[in-house]
């Protein structure tokens, strides 16, 4: 359950370490993000300053990959993770990083983020 | 369709069942039901819990190193589709399952045979040592059956004839 103010770990190599959710881009009233939801995030901390593609304090689009909250899936099973993670995107919704050090859920395929699925370690 | 194995009890997870948990280091744990998920959350070791497959294999209750298990293994390399291969695989699956069942039965019988020997030994000992508990049953005399007042009947002398006895009662 990602909402405004939630801190998320970044699993790609764009350079950001932790981001904070500023807005959940969905059309529901509750505006709570699950796996595969688009968010606008502000970068809180960086992994390394010199080679980073992103800047601290700037706003980016991001897609949620893992959530601590157990969520139902399309096939009826359930999934939960031990942390909240996201992957940064450009304004055109293409990935900023070139590698993802974490899992990507298959919900991303339904949202047509197929590029992310090919970059990740494992698709769950 | 991919059938996964439960991390805790090693049973098959069919699509739409169970819970998947992803740890910090991206390791994926799949559980067939909430029972296995709860046991995982309690940090129980599946090798020490009696109903799991890991325990049974470790303690010689089930076969572990059998060639039939080599067929059912996760292969990360995708096979190129071939019609003949698919058909022969489907045929082989039935055959492998038959062999697996037969070998499991044989192991079961082998495990039971040692128990059977012990049971027979115990029965024999009981029969030899505790025979006095069994009361011998004498055959019931014919006269007793005919007459409901059996106790009086028994006092009659054996040498007397049937007619004499009937006369005395009348």
Interface residues (C-beta under 8 A of the other chain):
Chain A: X66 X70 X75 X76 X77 X78 X79 X80 X81 X82 X83 X101 X102 X103 X121 X122 X124
Chain B: X15 X16 X17 X18 X19 X20 X21 X22 X23 X24 X26 X28
